[in-house]
Amino acid sequence: MITDPTTTLTREQLYERLWSTPMNKLIGELGTSRIALIQLCDTHQIPRPDRKYWATILRGLSPDRMPLPSGLSGSSPIAFTHQAPSPAVLVRKTIAQLGDDVPKIEVKPVMEVADIKHQNKQIWPEGGIMPYATPKMAARARAIENALVDAMAERGHQSGDDHRPGNSQPWFRIGGERIRYYLYEPDHNQRHYFTKSELKAEPFWVGGKGWEQRKVPSGSLKLGIVADYGISKLTWEDERGRALEDQLGEIIIAMEVVSAVAAKATAKRNEQAHIASIRTAEKERREHKAYLQDQRWERLCAVADGWHQAQRIRGFLAAFKETVAGDARLMRRAAKWGAWAEEYLWSIDPLPSDPEEVLRRLRKPKRRLASYEYEEDFY
């Protein structure tokens, strides 16, 4: 297997690999998909062997190869980016490597209950779901679940169950990751032909066919596992000559492999979230710094505007006093009005006041100010 993240092949090298290695094996070595490899071959005009070619090789013969077309202009090296295998592929490889070391799980039978509703109620205490059609199937599912829980406990894994209204969700915690599993009896569609009494009672059921599709229990068990984040569901079910009880060892290995994949995905997701939080905090700091600078500039402009307005009013008062200097009556009235104007000037002119007060108005604010605080500082 190729361990480099990227593999580069020339057109001639890819031609040799295609005609010496089956495509199912080659796509695993190159870390690509079958469709992507076919598209690359069509783009670079690389012929591919068909099934007859490999069948002839299996018979011990040496078939002829289709020649590689020459004279392709602008041909560049072909890069293959190695993709991480899916959890299903990792599970198959791990089980193949273990071989006979896959644990054997003993399933102890459980006594059947005559009442199937009572049996389902024992398995799903919250009620609302009746996943098994017969007491025999319900007892078998209970035995498989008990064997699975005991085997996982021996391997040091915690088990639990999230009881929800009308449902129950069992899970195992492996290495900090929670793996949920589903054990149920699947159903399938089957034609139901109406009897004469049914046709007479409900003629609209027929629909011109005399039968309808109905879901009936399959008579087999199916178990699926799924991690909490980003892992597709893996399933096992009864097969010919191999019941679900014989596959529990592989299911346990699959749970441990899936938990390792989920742990890596969780670590990567946490790292991305941490980087995103750092970027967000840096952006907020820049925005806050720009806001404080804007606030400081607005304070400076407000103080300068107050000083400029005060100078204009003082000039106007001086000119007005010169105008009424010869009239005693107007001077008395202007004196009262001038006293009021001088008192108002002290409130808008920052320079005659305490220098500390002026610096307090001009200093850089340490936090975002509300509109009413901003107005009280200047007016």
ChimeraX attribute file (.defattr): number of C-alpha atoms within 10 A of each C-alpha:
attribute: neighborCount
match mode: 1-to-1
recipient: residues
	/A:1	9
	/A:2	11
	/A:3	10
	/A:4	10
	/A:5	12
	/A:6	13
	/A:7	16
	/A:8	13
	/A:9	15
	/A:10	12
	/A:11	19
	/A:12	12
	/A:13	12
	/A:14	17
	/A:15	19
	/A:16	11
	/A:17	13
	/A:18	19
	/A:19	17
	/A:20	12
	/A:21	14
	/A:22	14
	/A:23	19
	/A:24	10
	/A:25	10
	/A:26	18
	/A:27	19
	/A:28	17
	/A:29	16
	/A:30	23
	/A:31	20
	/A:32	17
	/A:33	14
	/A:34	13
	/A:35	10
	/A:36	12
	/A:37	17
	/A:38	14
	/A:39	12
	/A:40	14
	/A:41	17
	/A:42	12
	/A:43	10
	/A:44	16
	/A:45	15
	/A:46	20
	/A:47	17
	/A:48	17
	/A:49	17
	/A:50	11
	/A:51	9
	/A:52	10
	/A:53	16
	/A:54	18
	/A:55	12
	/A:56	13
	/A:57	11
	/A:58	10
	/A:59	8
	/A:60	9
	/A:61	11
	/A:62	11
	/A:63	12
	/A:64	9
	/A:65	11
	/A:66	11
	/A:67	9
	/A:68	14
	/A:69	10
	/A:70	8
	/A:71	7
	/A:72	10
	/A:73	7
	/A:74	6
	/A:75	11
	/A:76	11
	/A:77	13
	/A:78	14
	/A:79	12
	/A:80	19
	/A:81	13
	/A:82	18
	/A:83	13
	/A:84	11
	/A:85	12
	/A:86	12
	/A:87	21
	/A:88	17
	/A:89	11
	/A:90	16
	/A:91	21
	/A:92	14
	/A:93	12
	/A:94	16
	/A:95	18
	/A:96	12
	/A:97	11
	/A:98	13
	/A:99	10
	/A:100	9
	/A:101	10
	/A:102	18
	/A:103	16
	/A:104	14
	/A:105	18
	/A:106	16
	/A:107	18
	/A:108	12
	/A:109	14
	/A:110	15
	/A:111	13
	/A:112	16
	/A:113	15
	/A:114	11
	/A:115	11
	/A:116	19
	/A:117	18
	/A:118	15
	/A:119	22
	/A:120	24
	/A:121	15
	/A:122	13
	/A:123	18
	/A:124	18
	/A:125	16
	/A:126	15
	/A:127	17
	/A:128	13
	/A:129	15
	/A:130	18
	/A:131	19
	/A:132	24
	/A:133	17
	/A:134	18
	/A:135	19
	/A:136	18
	/A:137	20
	/A:138	27
	/A:139	21
	/A:140	20
	/A:141	26
	/A:142	23
	/A:143	18
	/A:144	23
	/A:145	20
	/A:146	15
	/A:147	19
	/A:148	20
	/A:149	16
	/A:150	16
	/A:151	19
	/A:152	18
	/A:153	13
	/A:154	9
	/A:155	10
	/A:156	12
	/A:157	16
	/A:158	16
	/A:159	18
	/A:160	13
	/A:161	11
	/A:162	11
	/A:163	13
	/A:164	11
	/A:165	9
	/A:166	11
	/A:167	14
	/A:168	18
	/A:169	14
	/A:170	15
	/A:171	20
	/A:172	24
	/A:173	19
	/A:174	21
	/A:175	14
	/A:176	13
	/A:177	19
	/A:178	22
	/A:179	22
	/A:180	21
	/A:181	19
	/A:182	17
	/A:183	20
	/A:184	18
	/A:185	20
	/A:186	17
	/A:187	17
	/A:188	11
	/A:189	12
	/A:190	13
	/A:191	12
	/A:192	12
	/A:193	14
	/A:194	17
	/A:195	11
	/A:196	10
	/A:197	9
	/A:198	12
	/A:199	15
	/A:200	10
	/A:201	10
	/A:202	10
	/A:203	14
	/A:204	9
	/A:205	14
	/A:206	14
	/A:207	9
	/A:208	8
	/A:209	9
	/A:210	15
	/A:211	16
	/A:212	14
	/A:213	11
	/A:214	11
	/A:215	12
	/A:216	13
	/A:217	16
	/A:218	12
	/A:219	15
	/A:220	17
	/A:221	24
	/A:222	15
	/A:223	21
	/A:224	15
	/A:225	21
	/A:226	21
	/A:227	23
	/A:228	13
	/A:229	14
	/A:230	11
	/A:231	18
	/A:232	14
	/A:233	15
	/A:234	18
	/A:235	15
	/A:236	17
	/A:237	19
	/A:238	16
	/A:239	11
	/A:240	6
	/A:241	6
	/A:242	10
	/A:243	14
	/A:244	17
	/A:245	21
	/A:246	15
	/A:247	18
	/A:248	24
	/A:249	18
	/A:250	20
	/A:251	23
	/A:252	18
	/A:253	18
	/A:254	21
	/A:255	25
	/A:256	21
	/A:257	19
	/A:258	28
	/A:259	25
	/A:260	17
	/A:261	19
	/A:262	24
	/A:263	19
	/A:264	12
	/A:265	15
	/A:266	16
	/A:267	12
	/A:268	12
	/A:269	13
	/A:270	12
	/A:271	12
	/A:272	12
	/A:273	12
	/A:274	12
	/A:275	12
	/A:276	12
	/A:277	12
	/A:278	12
	/A:279	12
	/A:280	12
	/A:281	12
	/A:282	12
	/A:283	12
	/A:284	12
	/A:285	12
	/A:286	12
	/A:287	12
	/A:288	15
	/A:289	14
	/A:290	12
	/A:291	15
	/A:292	18
	/A:293	14
	/A:294	13
	/A:295	20
	/A:296	17
	/A:297	15
	/A:298	14
	/A:299	20
	/A:300	16
	/A:301	13
	/A:302	18
	/A:303	20
	/A:304	15
	/A:305	15
	/A:306	19
	/A:307	17
	/A:308	14
	/A:309	14
	/A:310	22
	/A:311	14
	/A:312	10
	/A:313	15
	/A:314	15
	/A:315	10
	/A:316	11
	/A:317	17
	/A:318	11
	/A:319	11
	/A:320	14
	/A:321	15
	/A:322	10
	/A:323	12
	/A:324	15
	/A:325	12
	/A:326	10
	/A:327	9
	/A:328	10
	/A:329	10
	/A:330	13
	/A:331	18
	/A:332	12
	/A:333	11
	/A:334	17
	/A:335	12
	/A:336	10
	/A:337	12
	/A:338	18
	/A:339	11
	/A:340	11
	/A:341	15
	/A:342	14
	/A:343	10
	/A:344	13
	/A:345	19
	/A:346	13
	/A:347	14
	/A:348	20
	/A:349	19
	/A:350	23
	/A:351	15
	/A:352	12
	/A:353	12
	/A:354	10
	/A:355	11
	/A:356	9
	/A:357	11
	/A:358	16
	/A:359	11
	/A:360	12
	/A:361	18
	/A:362	18
	/A:363	13
	/A:364	15
	/A:365	15
	/A:366	9
	/A:367	11
	/A:368	12
	/A:369	12
	/A:370	8
	/A:371	8
	/A:372	8
	/A:373	10
	/A:374	14
	/A:375	10
	/A:376	8
	/A:377	10
	/A:378	14
	/A:379	9
